[in-house]
Amino acid sequence: MSAEGVLSNRVKASRIARNWSQEELARRSGVSRTGISAIEMGRLVPSVAAALSIAEALGRRVEDIFSVSQQALLPRTWAWTAHREPIRYWHARFGGQSFLYPVEEIPLGTIGSDGVFRDGQFQEHPQYAAEDTLVLACCDPAVGLLAAQIARSSGFRLLPLQRSSSQALTLLGQGLVHVAGVHLGRAGEVEGNARIVRERLGAGFSMLQVAVWEEGVALTPGLGLPSVEAALSARLRWVGREPGSAARQRLDDLLADRKPPRRIAHDHRGVAQAIRCGWADAGVCHRLVAEEAGLDFLAVEKETYDLCWPKQLEGDPRVQALVTAVRSRNYRDLLADLPGIDSRSSGELMTIE
């Protein structure tokens, strides 16, 4: 590898932003489909003529599509330790460093990895460039809508890691994710999530409101319990959430001095599935996942859900794409169609000083 670095490109991101297939770009540029595929994967350095043709077809300057990158020379760091090898991983760039994330279950289902670490060797086959990946830690059950909107509008990849609000803030403070999703503040509470971020991480963050959503008690259908008070008085098997999550806070408030449940789920859908499968009768989760699972639901609290990132990332095109996606009419309309979600204030941006 030369000291000058390697040629990186945004052909795939630009193509996806136009909703073109590789075949369509090949037709418009005169470069073969296999050539387009190889260029996108970084396996082929295009000739000057091919680079110019691709850029022209995409309506972009060639320097916007192709650039000399030091990505391959950046130090690579595991975000956290994997339990076994081989390790499939995703990658993302943070300033002058490239982080590797062991593949885990995410709300988008199974997606391609960017490489495999096996026998001390990295076998790379990136689906996206590290600088085109935005890492978000959150427990938003509808985050797939946001990921799709970002991909359509910008071509960037949103990588949503399932974490509670407290876990997300911890990772943000450690510099291991770009953005944290937080819903620890009640709707209408003065400063709400901003106060919590300031207490835990200090000043120097930006916060974007996504929605106000309903959290409450999900119940096995047919129990006939008309209120939260009735559910608390009944002899029910409860499933809980891990300490530090907003759902756990709400459940602790409801149960008062009672012992917390022994059964623990690690996200909203885990609570709903535990009830749906008959392992529990009740638990606190988002109205959306309760209704999707066919469960009864008793509302408890409305919470503000915000996205938070360090102010120094404001000029990052991935963060700019995130803001644009949240403020888009299409995304807000999709949110408004979901049960328990109010998107009327989506897109409001504030600074935490």
Number of C-alpha atoms within 10 A of each C-alpha: 7 6 7 10 15 17 17 21 23 20 24 25 22 22 21 17 17 15 14 14 13 21 15 14 22 20 13 14 20 14 19 15 17 12 17 23 17 14 20 23 19 19 11 13 16 18 9 9 9 17 22 19 19 24 20 14 17 20 10 13 13 17 12 12 19 17 14 12 15 14 19 14 16 15 10 16 12 14 17 11 10 15 8 7 11 14 19 21 22 25 28 25 21 17 10 11 14 20 21 21 23 21 20 15 11 14 17 16 9 10 13 14 19 21 20 19 15 12 9 8 9 14 12 14 14 17 19 23 23 21 21 20 21 26 23 25 26 26 28 23 15 16 20 17 17 21 19 17 22 24 19 19 19 22 25 29 23 22 23 25 23 23 22 29 25 22 20 25 25 18 19 21 18 11 14 21 25 22 26 29 30 32 27 25 20 18 19 11 11 10 14 19 26 24 17 17 22 15 10 13 16 14 16 14 20 21 24 22 23 26 26 22 22 21 26 21 28 31 26 23 14 8 11 11 18 10 14 17 11 11 19 15 10 11 9 14 16 24 24 28 28 15 15 13 22 24 27 20 16 20 23 19 11 16 12 10 8 9 8 16 16 11 15 18 17 16 22 25 21 18 28 32 17 21 24 20 10 11 14 21 22 26 30 30 29 30 27 21 23 29 16 12 15 14 21 18 27 20 17 18 14 20 24 23 27 27 24 27 24 20 15 10 17 14 9 14 15 23 17 13 19 25 21 17 24 25 19 15 12 13 19 22 12 13 22 15 11 16 16 20 23 19 22 14 15 22 21 15 15 13 15 17 10
